Amino acid sequence: SYGVWHVGLVYIDDTFGNAYRNNLFQFLDERDIFLHSFGYQLAQSEEDVSRDMATIDSLGINVVILVTFTSGTREVLKYGVENDWFTPGRLLIFSDSVSIEELN
């Protein structure tokens, strides 16, 4: 577990995101790692995703997995830059649903 006992997940609340969350929960639960998951709808605002990241931050979670599309990823990155989240010891893992070209 690399000394990680809590993992954050920000995911799109659809069939793909829910399946990812459910499988990740099972995988982590078998290893006694707690998953803090935050689903969002495409229509949700920037403030909603930022609030989820603020909650993850306040819980001291240093590993976050993103199962998001471009808009959600952009908001997480914006939160990270504005709140100095990207520091040593923190890990942000991206799913394959966003490309660099889309973020530019």
Rosetta blueprint (number, residue, H / E / L):
1 S L
2 Y L
3 G L
4 V L
5 W L
6 H E
7 V E
8 G E
9 L E
10 V E
11 Y E
12 I E
13 D L
14 D L
15 T H
16 F H
17 G H
18 N H
19 A H
20 Y H
21 R H
22 N H
23 N H
24 L H
25 F H
26 Q H
27 F H
28 L H
29 D H
30 E L
31 R L
32 D L
33 I L
34 F E
35 L E
36 H E
37 S E
38 F E
39 G E
40 Y E
41 Q L
42 L L
43 A L
44 Q L
45 S L
46 E H
47 E H
48 D H
49 V H
50 S H
51 R H
52 D H
53 M H
54 A H
55 T H
56 I H
57 D H
58 S H
59 L L
60 G L
61 I L
62 N L
63 V E
64 V E
65 I E
66 L E
67 V E
68 T L
69 F L
70 T H
71 S H
72 G H
73 T H
74 R H
75 E H
76 V H
77 L H
78 K H
79 Y H
80 G H
81 V H
82 E H
83 N L
84 D L
85 W L
86 F L
87 T L
88 P L
89 G L
90 R L
91 L E
92 L E
93 I E
94 F E
95 S L
96 D L
97 S L
98 V L
99 S L
100 I H
101 E H
102 E H
103 L H
104 N L
